[in-house]
Amino acid sequence: MSQQPVHSVSRKLILLIKSGYWLALLIIATMVMASFILLQQMMAAQQHNDALLNIVSTQKALSQRIVFLAGATGAASRDKQPALVAALKQATAEFETNYDLLLDQTGADPMSPARFDPKSIENVLFAKPFHLDYFSVELIANGERLISSFESKLAISGEGYKGNAERVNLDASVANATLSGYAALGQRISTYANERSGQLLDLHRTLFFATIGVIVLVALFIFRPMSNAILRKTRELVDARNSMAFIAVHDGLTGLHNRTFLTDHFDTLIKGAHRRRERLAVIQLDLDRFKQINDTLGHAAGDYVLVVTAQRMRDSCRASDLCARLGGDEFVMILNGAGSTEDIHMLGMRILEQINEPIMFQGTTILPGASGGIAVYPVDADNAEDLLVHADLALYSAKKLGGGNFSFFSEELRRELDYRKQLEHDIRTAIADKAFEVYFQPQVSLTNGTISGIEALVRWKHAVRGMISPGEFIPVAEKCGFMPEIGRIVISKAINEAAEWDRAGIAFGRLAVNVSGTELREPDFDKFLFDTLEKAGLAPQKLSLEIVESVILDDEKTGIAAKLRQIRAAGVHLELDDFGTGYASLSHVNPNEIDRLKIDRRFVQNINENGDNSKIVRAITELARGLGISIVAEGAETEAELDSLMAIGCDQVQGYSIAFPMPQDKAREWLMARRPKKARLKVLQGSLA
């Protein structure tokens, strides 16, 4: 018999035993639970019946006490009657309260057919021969009339019984009938309780013996076979160990080797190429539109695209080549014996062509697109770390060219890498020295020229190279993980400056600062923000946080949504930056979550000449107006663009036509120059008519 069928039979046997084992445990647990529930019911029923019997006993005593007090009150002297009347009143009230409680706890219904059953509680209460309900109510009524009569005679209260005195005498026959009825009711309750307890005890006894029987069956037919399966289980443990070893060096989704395997074996591949005097090509691949696929079609579609891409990579290379997934949508291929640059070029084109073919997912055609960066050993580097870095830089170059293609690492890229390394070092130094500056760009109303806000923008003046564009250092800072630190420097400086303006009475609307998803994912960001506002003395209502659409799309996975709601609840405004350029659903444009939309400059530029942009801005403006969300357009640079925005109804603007970003001293001067002038009282010379 072959090894594979043996393993199959073993797995089926163990699965069967496990199924029986868990089934037996489930049955036993069910029986134990049923037994427990029965005991609980018995105890609850016993407590309920004890409570009912206690009420019945109390009612019997109270009925006799009422009769006794009624007679004693009538025979007592006038000075003793008030105390006896009070006691009679209390006994009657207790009797009435207990009777209401008895009816409530028994759930007795006077119209129930059970009243004709001689064994039922309803029969005692509402039928012959006891009519307990009638006599109880009559006893209460007689007692209350008697009390009212005595109170009237003794002038205890203003309102008393006005009828004839002979009509208020308490009939002892009513009390006796009531006593007899409660005695019969107590007997019925006891009989019912005993019958119910007997039934529950019989059922509990049956469950107990059934549980013992199941335990015996489990011992005979499950645990004994399981002991025989231990030897076979040992073989499976060996298989499991091998499986774990596979998982440790392979990606769980695609089945490709993972980063750990690549790190451990890359040097070995380089040594082999060196020994054979061959070239080794490193191709780093990245899907161009993977985030868009996840955001629009869901993560199931994204996972499917990754699996298909991995399979296409395997199909396009040789058995001696290595394919690995670094994480996300990043892949690496190591090609042994790569040949000449032309050979590598042809191979790279073939791989990309195959990966870039359309993918069908649940009836939807997906065009993921891929870009690649290539570094070659020993031409570009002689070690694994540098080869991966150079391939990544070549990939970045390919993406800058539009994606869907690949680039080789070159001397130009090497110089760019050296520049990036130096820039990364300089950024780290600038963070330590808090050398990043804050420039401010106002936002104004086209209708009345008032200042509606001012945006804080980061600037960096390098000690040697002068001003470095944010578009140059921010991508490097984001990739190196420096943005949270830079963001906190900018936020602190901007809030402190705005607080000084506020104390000086300089109107600036609201201060707007840009916050990235990386910053918001910091666990203490909200604490930092509130501490900074409190320390500077700036009200939260004077601050706005600008976030991009991708932050909203990621909020459910990262918990950013809850943090933003907490920040907004404290009074800080939230603005959706670059609106219309991402993939946010309209469900995220919610006036309960967003205070203002910021139209991206791409729609504003040349709006007076571009009819499509004009339609887009008009639609966004009307959407925001309908939802009660304010709106601001950025990038307005000409008077014609301002006129078009004004005609559309977009009142608030920000752009070079209004003011360039300014350092804090220039911004302060700009704001003060536009501060409203105070009215002056002019004294006229001469006499007044």
C-alpha positions in Angstrom: 0.0 0.0 0.0 1.4 3.4 -1.0 2.3 6.1 1.6 -0.2 8.6 0.3 -3.3 6.3 0.8 -2.0 5.4 4.3 -1.8 9.0 5.3 -5.3 9.6 3.8 -6.8 6.8 5.8 -5.0 8.0 8.9 -6.3 11.5 8.5 -9.9 10.2 7.9 -9.7 8.0 11.0 -8.4 10.7 13.3 -11.0 13.1 11.8 -13.7 10.6 12.6 -12.5 10.0 16.1 -12.2 13.7 16.8 -15.7 14.3 15.4 -17.0 11.6 17.7 -15.1 13.0 20.6 -16.4 16.5 20.2 -19.9 15.1 19.6 -19.8 13.2 22.8 -18.5 16.2 24.7 -21.3 18.3 23.2 -23.9 15.7 24.2 -22.5 15.5 27.8 -22.3 19.2 28.0 -25.9 19.5 26.8 -27.1 17.0 29.3 -25.2 18.7 32.2 -26.5 22.0 31.1 -30.1 20.6 30.9 -29.6 19.1 34.4 -28.4 22.4 35.7 -31.3 24.3 34.1 -33.7 21.8 35.7 -32.2 22.3 39.1 -32.4 26.0 38.6 -36.0 25.7 37.6 -36.7 23.5 40.6 -35.1 26.0 43.0 -36.8 28.9 41.4 -40.2 27.1 41.5 -39.6 26.2 45.1 -38.8 29.8 46.0 -41.8 31.0 44.1 -44.1 28.5 45.9 -42.6 29.3 49.3 -43.3 32.9 48.6 -46.9 32.2 47.6 -47.4 30.0 50.7 -45.9 32.7 52.9 -48.4 35.2 51.4 -51.3 32.8 51.9 -50.2 32.2 55.5 -49.9 35.9 56.1 -53.4 36.5 54.6 -54.9 33.9 56.8 -53.5 35.7 59.9 -54.4 39.1 58.6 -58.0 38.1 58.0 -58.4 37.0 61.6 -56.5 40.1 62.8 -58.9 42.4 60.9 -62.0 40.7 62.5 -60.3 40.8 65.9 -59.4 44.5 65.6 -62.8 45.4 64.3 -64.5 43.9 67.4 -61.9 45.2 69.8 -62.2 48.7 68.3 -66.0 48.7 68.7 -65.8 47.5 72.3 -62.9 49.8 73.5 -63.2 53.1 75.2 -63.0 56.2 73.1 -59.4 57.0 74.3 -58.1 53.6 73.1 -60.0 53.6 69.8 -57.6 55.7 67.8 -54.7 53.2 68.3 -56.9 50.3 67.4 -58.2 52.1 64.3 -54.6 52.7 63.2 -53.8 49.0 63.7 -57.0 48.0 61.8 -56.1 50.4 59.0 -52.6 48.9 58.7 -53.8 45.3 58.8 -56.4 46.1 56.1 -53.8 47.8 53.9 -51.4 44.9 54.3 -54.1 42.4 53.4 -55.0 44.4 50.3 -51.3 44.7 49.2 -50.6 41.0 49.8 -53.8 40.1 47.8 -52.6 42.2 44.8 -49.2 40.6 45.1 -50.8 37.1 45.2 -52.8 37.8 42.0 -49.7 39.1 40.3 -47.4 36.2 41.2 -50.0 33.5 40.4 -51.1 35.2 37.1 -54.7 34.2 37.9 -57.2 35.2 35.3 -60.9 35.4 36.3 -61.9 34.6 32.7 -59.6 31.6 32.3 -61.3 28.2 31.7 -59.1 26.9 34.4 -61.5 28.3 37.0 -63.7 25.2 36.3 -60.9 22.8 37.1 -61.3 21.7 40.8 -57.5 21.3 41.0 -56.5 24.8 39.8 -55.7 28.0 41.7 -58.3 29.9 39.6 -61.0 27.5 40.9 -60.3 28.6 44.5 -60.2 32.3 43.6 -63.1 32.7 41.2 -65.4 29.6 41.5 -67.6 27.7 43.9 -67.4 26.8 46.7 -64.6 29.2 47.9 -64.9 32.4 45.8 -61.8 33.6 47.5 -61.5 36.7 45.3 -65.0 37.8 46.2 -64.6 37.4 49.9 -61.1 38.9 50.0 -62.4 42.0 48.2 -65.5 42.1 50.5 -63.3 41.8 53.6 -61.1 44.7 52.4 -64.2 46.8 51.5 -65.9 46.1 54.9 -62.6 46.9 56.7 -62.2 50.2 54.9 -65.8 51.2 55.6 -65.4 50.4 59.2 -62.2 52.3 59.5 -63.8 55.3 57.7 -66.7 55.1 60.1 -64.5 55.1 63.2 -62.4 57.9 61.8 -65.5 60.0 61.3 -66.7 59.3 64.8 -63.4 60.2 66.3 -62.9 63.2 63.9 -59.5 61.8 62.9 -59.9 63.0 59.3 -62.0 65.5 57.5 -63.7 63.0 55.2 -65.4 60.0 56.8 -68.1 57.5 56.2 -71.5 59.2 55.9 -73.7 56.1 55.8 -75.6 54.4 58.7 -73.5 53.0 61.5 -75.3 49.6 61.4 -74.1 49.1 57.8 -70.4 49.2 58.6 -70.3 46.3 61.0 -67.7 43.7 59.8 -69.4 40.4 59.0 -67.5 37.6 60.7 -68.8 35.2 58.1 -66.8 37.0 55.4 -63.6 36.6 57.4 -64.3 32.9 58.0 -65.0 32.3 54.3 -61.8 34.2 53.5 -59.9 32.1 56.0 -61.3 28.9 54.5 -60.5 30.1 51.0 -56.9 30.8 51.9 -56.5 27.5 53.6 -57.8 25.7 50.4 -55.5 28.0 48.2 -52.4 27.0 50.3 -53.3 23.3 49.9 -53.7 23.8 46.1 -50.3 25.5 45.8 -48.6 22.9 47.9 -50.2 20.1 45.8 -49.2 21.8 42.6 -45.6 22.4 43.8 -45.2 18.7 44.9 -46.4 17.5 41.5 -44.1 19.8 39.6 -41.1 18.9 41.8 -41.8 15.2 41.3 -41.9 15.6 37.5 -38.7 17.6 37.5 -36.9 15.1 39.8 -37.9 12.2 37.5 -36.6 14.1 34.4 -33.4 15.0 36.3 -32.9 11.4 37.3 -33.3 10.3 33.7 -30.8 12.8 32.5 -28.3 11.7 35.1 -28.4 8.1 34.1 -28.3 9.1 30.4 -25.2 11.2 31.1 -23.5 8.2 32.8 -24.4 6.0 29.8 -22.9 8.5 27.3 -19.7 8.8 29.4 -19.3 4.9 29.3 -19.9 4.9 25.5 -17.3 7.6 25.1 -14.8 5.7 27.1 -15.4 2.5 25.1 -15.6 3.8 21.6 -13.6 7.0 21.5 -10.8 7.2 24.0 -9.6 3.6 23.4 -9.4 4.1 19.6 -7.7 7.4 20.2 -4.9 5.8 22.2 -4.3 3.5 19.1 -4.1 6.6 16.9 -1.2 8.2 18.8 1.4 6.4 16.7 -0.2 7.6 13.5 -0.5 11.1 15.0 3.3 11.1 15.5 3.7 10.7 11.8 1.4 13.6 11.3 3.4 15.8 13.7 6.4 15.2 11.5 4.4 16.4 8.5 3.2 19.4 10.5 6.8 20.3 11.4 7.7 20.2 7.7 4.6 22.3 6.9 5.7 24.9 9.5 9.1 25.0 8.0 7.5 25.7 4.6 5.3 28.5 6.0 8.3 30.1 7.7 10.0 30.8 4.4 6.9 31.2 2.1 4.2 33.8 1.8 0.9 32.6 3.1 -1.2 34.2 0.4 0.8 33.6 -2.8 3.0 30.7 -1.9 6.1 32.6 -3.1 9.2 32.8 -0.9 9.0 35.6 1.7 11.4 38.3 2.8 13.0 36.0 5.4 14.0 33.4 2.8 15.3 36.1 0.5 17.4 37.6 3.2 18.8 34.2 4.2 19.6 33.0 0.7 20.5 36.1 -1.3 24.1 36.0 -0.3 24.3 32.4 -1.3 23.0 33.2 -4.8 25.5 36.0 -5.1 28.4 33.7 -4.1 27.2 31.1 -6.7 27.1 33.8 -9.4 30.5 35.0 -8.4 31.9 31.4 -8.5 30.4 30.8 -11.9 31.3 34.3 -13.1 27.8 34.9 -14.2 25.5 37.9 -14.0 22.6 38.0 -11.6 19.6 40.2 -12.2 17.4 41.6 -9.4 13.9 42.7 -10.7 11.8 44.5 -8.1 8.1 44.7 -9.2 5.3 46.8 -7.9 1.6 46.9 -9.0 0.7 50.4 -10.2 -3.0 50.5 -9.3 -3.2 48.0 -6.4 -4.5 50.5 -3.9 -7.2 51.6 -6.3 -8.2 47.9 -6.7 -8.5 47.5 -3.0 -10.4 50.7 -2.5 -12.9 50.2 -5.3 -13.3 46.4 -5.5 -12.4 45.3 -2.0 -9.6 43.3 -0.5 -10.8 40.0 -1.9 -10.2 41.3 -5.4 -6.8 42.7 -4.2 -5.8 39.3 -2.8 -6.9 37.6 -6.0 -4.7 40.0 -8.1 -1.7 39.2 -5.9 -2.2 35.4 -6.3 -2.6 35.7 -10.1 0.5 38.0 -10.3 2.6 35.5 -8.3 1.5 32.6 -10.5 2.4 34.6 -13.6 5.8 35.4 -12.1 6.4 31.6 -11.6 5.3 30.8 -15.1 7.6 33.4 -16.7 10.8 32.3 -15.0 13.0 29.2 -14.8 13.2 26.7 -12.0 16.6 28.1 -10.9 15.2 31.6 -10.5 13.8 32.9 -7.2 10.5 34.7 -6.8 9.6 36.3 -3.5 7.0 38.6 -2.1 8.3 41.3 0.1 4.9 42.5 1.4 1.9 44.3 0.1 2.1 44.5 -3.7 6.0 44.4 -3.8 7.7 41.4 -5.4 11.3 40.5 -6.2 12.7 38.1 -8.9 16.3 36.9 -8.7 17.4 35.7 -12.1 20.5 33.4 -12.2 22.7 33.4 -15.3 20.9 36.5 -16.5 23.2 37.0 -19.5 23.7 40.3 -21.2 21.9 43.6 -20.7 19.9 42.9 -23.9 18.9 39.4 -22.6 17.8 40.9 -19.3 15.8 43.6 -21.2 14.0 41.0 -23.3 13.3 38.9 -20.2 12.0 41.9 -18.3 9.7 42.8 -21.1 8.3 39.3 -21.3 7.7 39.2 -17.6 5.9 42.6 -17.6 3.8 41.7 -20.6 2.6 38.6 -18.9 1.9 40.3 -15.5 0.1 43.2 -17.2 -2.5 41.0 -18.9 -6.1 41.7 -17.8 -7.4 39.7 -14.8 -11.0 38.6 -14.5 -12.5 38.7 -11.1 -16.2 37.9 -10.6 -17.1 39.3 -14.0 -15.0 42.4 -13.6 -11.9 43.0 -15.8 -9.0 44.3 -13.7 -5.9 45.9 -15.3 -3.5 46.0 -12.4 -0.4 47.2 -14.3 3.1 46.6 -13.0 6.4 48.5 -13.0 9.8 47.1 -12.5 13.3 48.2 -11.5 16.3 46.1 -12.4 19.8 46.0 -10.8 22.5 43.7 -12.0 25.3 41.9 -10.1 28.2 42.7 -10.3 27.7 45.8 -12.5 25.5 47.8 -10.1 26.4 46.3 -6.7 28.2 43.4 -5.2 26.0 42.7 -2.1 22.4 41.8 -1.5 21.4 45.0 0.4 22.7 47.4 -2.2 21.2 45.4 -5.1 17.8 45.6 -3.5 18.1 49.3 -2.8 19.3 50.0 -6.4 16.4 47.9 -7.8 14.0 49.8 -5.7 15.4 53.1 -6.9 15.1 51.9 -10.5 11.5 50.9 -9.8 10.8 54.4 -8.4 12.3 55.8 -11.6 10.0 53.6 -13.7 6.9 54.8 -11.8 7.9 58.4 -12.3 7.9 57.7 -16.0 4.2 56.7 -15.8 4.4 53.0 -14.8 3.7 49.9 -16.8 7.4 49.6 -17.7 10.8 48.9 -16.1 14.0 50.8 -15.7 17.6 49.8 -15.2 19.7 51.2 -12.4 22.1 53.8 -13.8 24.8 56.2 -12.8 22.2 58.9 -12.8 20.1 57.0 -10.3 23.3 56.3 -8.3 23.8 60.0 -8.0 20.2 60.4 -7.1 20.6 57.7 -4.5 23.6 59.4 -3.0 21.6 62.7 -3.0 18.7 60.9 -1.3 21.0 59.5 1.4 22.5 62.9 2.0 19.0 64.4 2.0 17.8 61.8 4.5 20.7 62.6 6.8 20.0 66.3 6.5 16.3 65.8 7.2 17.2 63.9 10.4 19.5 66.8 11.4 16.8 69.3 10.6 14.3 67.4 12.8 16.8 67.4 15.7 17.3 71.2 15.2 13.6 71.9 14.5 14.8 73.8 11.5 11.6 73.4 9.5 9.8 76.7 9.1 6.1 77.4 8.7 4.8 79.6 5.9 1.2 80.8 5.9 -1.2 81.3 3.0 -4.5 83.1 3.6 -7.9 82.1 2.5 -10.4 84.9 1.8 -14.0 85.4 0.9 -14.6 86.8 -2.6 -17.9 88.4 -1.5 -16.7 90.7 1.2 -12.9 90.2 1.3 -12.9 88.9 4.9 -10.2 86.4 5.9 -11.9 83.0 6.4 -8.7 81.0 7.3 -5.0 80.6 6.8 -3.1 77.4 5.9 0.2 76.5 7.5 2.7 75.1 5.0 6.0 73.5 5.8 9.2 75.0 4.4 12.9 74.0 4.8 15.8 76.4 4.3 18.9 74.2 4.0 22.0 75.7 5.5 24.0 75.0 2.2 21.5 74.5 -0.6 19.0 77.1 0.5 15.2 76.6 0.2 14.3 73.0 -0.7 10.9 72.4 -2.2 8.4 70.3 -0.2 7.9 68.2 -3.2 11.5 67.2 -3.0 12.0 66.4 0.7 8.5 65.3 1.8 8.5 62.0 -0.3 11.9 61.1 1.2 10.6 62.0 4.7 7.5 59.8 4.1 9.5 56.9 2.9 11.9 57.1 5.9 9.1 57.5 8.4 10.1 61.1 9.4 6.7 62.7 8.6 5.2 62.3 12.1 8.1 64.2 13.6 8.1 66.9 10.9 4.3 67.2 11.3 4.6 67.8 15.0 7.2 70.5 14.5 5.0 72.3 12.0 1.8 71.9 14.1 3.5 73.3 17.2 5.0 76.3 15.5 1.8 77.1 13.6 -0.4 76.8 16.7 2.0 79.0 18.8 2.0 81.7 16.1 -1.7 81.6 15.7 -2.2 81.9 19.4 0.0 85.1 19.4 -2.2 86.5 16.6 -5.3 85.7 18.6 -4.0 87.4 21.8 -3.1 90.4 19.7 -6.6 90.6 18.3 -5.5 89.8 14.7 -8.3 88.1 12.8 -7.2 85.0 10.8 -10.3 82.9 10.7 -9.1 79.4 11.3 -5.7 77.9 11.2 -5.5 74.9 8.8 -2.7 72.4 9.2 -2.2 69.3 7.0 -2.1 66.0 8.8 -1.2 62.7 7.1 -2.5 59.2 7.9 0.9 58.3 9.3 0.6 61.1 11.9 -2.9 60.2 12.8 -1.9 56.6 13.3 0.4 57.7 16.1 -1.3 56.5 19.3 -0.7 59.8 21.2 -1.5 62.2 18.3 -4.7 63.5 19.9 -3.0 64.0 23.2 -0.2 65.9 21.6 -2.7 68.1 19.7 -4.7 69.0 22.7 -1.7 69.5 24.9 -0.2 71.9 22.3 -3.4 73.9 22.0 -3.8 74.1 25.8 -0.1 75.2 26.3 -0.3 77.8 23.5 -3.7 79.1 24.7 -5.5 78.6 21.4 -9.1 77.5 21.4 -9.8 74.3 19.5 -12.4 76.1 17.4 -9.6 78.2 15.9 -7.9 75.1 14.4 -8.7 72.9 11.3 -7.1 69.6 10.3 -6.8 69.0 6.6 -6.9 65.3 5.7 -6.8 63.6 2.3 -9.4 61.1 1.0 -7.1 58.1 1.4 -7.1 58.7 5.2 -10.9 58.3 5.2 -10.7 55.1 3.1 -8.2 53.6 5.5 -10.0 54.6 8.7 -11.9 51.4 9.4 -8.7 49.4 9.4 -6.5 51.8 11.3 -9.0 53.2 13.9 -8.4 56.8 12.6 -12.1 57.3 12.3 -12.7 57.1 16.0 -9.7 59.4 16.7 -11.0 62.0 14.2 -14.4 61.9 15.8 -12.9 62.5 19.2 -10.8 65.4 17.9 -13.8 67.0 16.2 -16.0 66.5 19.3 -13.5 68.7 21.1 -14.2 71.6 18.7 -11.4 71.1 16.1 -12.7 71.4 12.5 -12.0 68.8 9.8 -11.4 69.5 6.2 -11.2 67.1 3.2 -8.2 68.2 1.2 -7.7 67.7 -2.6 -11.3 66.7 -2.9 -12.1 65.0 -6.2 -8.7 63.5 -6.9 -9.1 60.3 -4.8 -11.5 57.4 -4.5 -13.5 58.4 -1.4 -17.2 57.4 -1.5 -19.8 60.1 -1.2 -20.8 58.4 2.0 -17.7 59.9 3.6 -18.8 63.4 2.7 -20.9 63.7 5.8 -21.6 67.0 7.5 -21.4 65.1 10.8 -17.8 64.3 10.1 -16.4 66.9 7.6 -16.7 70.7 8.1 -15.2 71.9 4.8 -14.2 70.5 1.3 -11.1 71.8 -0.4 -11.3 71.7 -4.2 -8.0 70.5 -5.7 -6.0 73.1 -7.7 -6.2 70.8 -10.8 -9.9 71.7 -11.2 -9.4 75.4 -10.5 -6.6 76.2 -12.9 -7.9 77.5 -16.2 -11.5 77.0 -15.0 -12.6 80.0 -17.0 -11.4 78.2 -20.2 -12.0 74.5 -19.3 -15.8 73.7 -19.4 -15.3 70.3 -17.8 -13.4 71.7 -14.8 -16.2 74.3 -14.4 -18.8 71.6 -14.4 -16.9 69.6 -11.8 -16.4 72.6 -9.5 -20.0 73.6 -9.8 -21.1 70.0 -9.0 -18.9 69.9 -5.9 -20.0 73.4 -4.8 -23.7 72.4 -5.1 -23.1 69.1 -3.3 -21.4 70.9 -0.4 -24.0 73.6 -0.2 -26.8 71.0 -0.2 -25.1 69.1 2.7 -24.3 72.3 4.6 -20.6 71.9 4.2 -18.4 75.0 3.5 -16.0 74.9 0.6 -12.7 76.5 -0.5 -10.9 76.4 -3.8 -7.2 76.3 -3.9 -4.8 77.3 -6.7 -6.7 80.4 -7.9 -4.0 82.4 -9.7 -5.7 84.8 -12.2 -8.6 87.3 -12.0 -10.5 85.3 -14.6 -10.3 82.2 -12.4 -11.6 84.2 -9.5 -14.5 85.6 -11.5 -15.4 82.1 -12.6 -15.4 80.8 -9.1 -17.5 83.7 -7.9 -20.0 83.0 -10.7 -20.2 79.4 -9.7 -20.9 80.3 -6.1 -17.5 79.2 -4.6 -16.9 82.1 -2.3 -13.8 81.1 -0.4 -10.5 80.9 -2.3 -6.8 80.4 -1.7 -4.1 81.0 -4.2 -1.4 83.1 -5.6 -3.9 85.7 -6.9 -4.7 86.3 -3.2 -1.3 85.9 -1.5 1.7 83.8 -1.8 2.8 81.6 1.2 4.5 83.9 3.6 6.8 83.5 6.6 5.3 84.3 9.9 6.5 87.9 10.2 5.2 88.7 6.6 2.0 86.9 7.3 1.5 88.9 10.5 2.0 92.2 8.6 -0.4 91.0 5.8 -3.1 90.2 8.4 -2.6 93.4 10.3 -2.8 95.5 7.1 -6.3 94.0 6.5 -7.5 94.4 10.0 -10.8 96.3 10.1 -10.3 100.0 11.0 -11.9 101.3 14.2 -14.3 104.2 13.8 -12.9 107.6 15.0 -15.0 110.4 16.6 -14.3 113.7 14.9 -14.9 116.9 16.8 -16.3 119.7 14.6 -15.1 123.2 15.3 -17.4 126.1 15.7 -20.9 126.6 17.1 -23.7 124.2 16.6 -27.1 125.4 15.5 
